[in-house]
Amino acid sequence: WGGGYSPSSTAPTDAHAYNMLKVPLLRLILYLFRIKELHLGTR
């Protein structure tokens, strides 16, 4: 979280990047599920 980047602190930064990637992926999955439900409902 400071200015310096040390190789020993790669775990928290990896977790932070994973959390930033996880939210859009979950939104995309929920979006796809909604589309699938809409297509099944209109059938």
Beta strands, then each sheet from edge to edge (+ up, - down):
end
